[in-house]
Amino acid sequence: MGIYINKGNSDFRDIVAHEYVDKTSLIPRINAMLNSESRYSCVTRCRRFGKSMAAKMLCAYYDKSCDSREMFRGLKAERDETFGTYLNKYYVISLDMTDFTTKFRGDREIVKRIQNRIIKEVLDVFPHINKQEDDDLMDILYRISESTGERFFMIIDEWDAILREMGSDEYITTSYVDLLRRLFKGSGSNKVFSGVYLTGILPIKKYNTESALNNFREYTMIRPGKMSEVLGFTHEEVEMLCRKHGMDMNEMESWYDGYRIGKASRMFNPYSVMRAINEEEFGSYWTTTGAYDSVITYIQMNYEGLKDDIIRMLAGEHVNVDTTEFRNDMRVVRSKNDVLTVLIHLGYLAYDGDTQECYIPNKEVADEMNNAIKATTWEPLVKTIQNSKALLAATISGNEQAVARGIDQAHDEHTSILSYNDENSLACVLSVAYIWARNEYIIHREYATGKGYADLVMIPRRNVSKPALVIELKFNHSADTAIDQIKRKEYSSKISEYTGDILLVGINYDKETKQHTCKIINFRK
């Protein structure tokens, strides 16, 4: 068993031996592209989204040095008509680039070392191939294909690790991109490779308007195409896991749901879901990594409107983003749109392609974003959060005057937000005013009811001993009118599963005086 070639199926065997959510539907999609102009695939997702598991699965399926038929028994891929055609039919070269960046960090000859190691192992498998003095990896592979008729399947997991971790050295990045071009864009590439599968966080870097490897089909967080559900957990898969393990699906949704990846409108972070199940406890399982450090840098960039957008998204709002400008290089960030786009690729924001908007998908990510903000010197947001904590306390205690003053203050401090969406601006300010509440409540904006919509419905998270809140915002009427509307539309019936107290909060904004008034009553079922 090799390190880079003929690795076998032991890695995937360890995965399926435990609780495995069947993601083998990726295999028929790759099979359909083998030996065609579409044979080169690059599938990128944020960290902890199942990329490495998919790479190990493909290695086990294609690697001809092993027999994996029993391993796939009963899984989705087995039911596809192409399953037996390509099962264990190729010499597979499988690399995890983070192995090299860890071992050779700071070594300017890292690309040469990578080639030499692979060449040595390939020649051990094909000892009859003569290596000439100036041969590179592609020369060796081409000579093998010429003499044996064999084609290779190549997998590079975390393909962009060198660019992300060592990208400040132009010599290293140029050497690496040249290697990839030599392998996959040369005149002999199609003769050597039946298929190539890259996975990473960032799409392939753009030079001017074109990617460095424009023969690759790219499937990203922003444009996932037919790969939308092959990485990450779907809503149905998580429901199955919750039923099996007795976990609260509502809490699972609140913590880990919210990624919209193409046609898959409800995708979960699989690592976090499995950790929550294994630990029998919900929480943030993202760890502080280089990506986390980058977030701190990005959100402090002084691009016009960026900080307002961050505040809006922390309050549960969506903001517009143009993702087409980004060069797919974390070091080349030139605008607010670039910042938001890189945060989408890193998984700190989700993306809705239909509306071209981004947003914070769930509580886990919101917590990490808040942690990143705490590590900055961004005093206005710190002040916003402090004021929001005081506003929530005043609401729960029934202090109507303090609530009105708090919302007045939020309105005055965030007038820049109003320019984004005039007809929705004051409701947006209301969301910002209660930004802290997301730490303790599941918040529904414009919560659908049998007879209309409330502006905010806030349901306490599990183990939070606070009342539910139903908040209605009116314009040029009265706070009493807002309360009457809540009662008339029977908003509170929609949170009937909640057994604690429910506060009805009516807020009115007078456009002439630019002042808010508030009415709070305790609703008894």
Buried (B, 14 or more C-beta within 10 A) or exposed (E): EBEBBBBBBEBBBEBBEEEEBEBBBBBBBBBEBBEEEBBBBBBBBBBBBBBBBBBBBBBBBBBBBBEBEEBBEEBBBBEBEBBEEBBBBBBBBBBBBBBBBEEBEEBEEBBBEBBEBBBEBBBEBBEEBEEEEEBBBBBBBBBBBEEEEBBBBBBBBBBBBBBBBBBEEEEBBEBBBEBBBBBBBEEBBBBBBBBBBBBBBBBBBBEEEEBBBEBBBBBBBBBBEBBBBBBBBBBEBBBEBBEEEEBEBBBBBBBBBBBBBBEBBBBBBBBBBBBBBEEEEBEBBBEEEEBBEBBBEBBBBEBEBBBBBBBBBBBBBBBEBEBEEBBBBBEEBEBBBBBBBBBBBBBBBBBEBEEBBBBBBBBBBBBBBBBBBEBBEBEEBEEBBEBBBBBBBBBBEBBBEBBBBBBBBBBEBBEEBBEBBEEEBBBBBBBBBBBBBBBBBBBBBEBEBEEBBBBBBBBBBEEEEBBBBBBBBBEEBBBBBBBBBBBEBEBBEBBEEBEEBBBBBBBBBBEEEEBBBBBBBEBEE
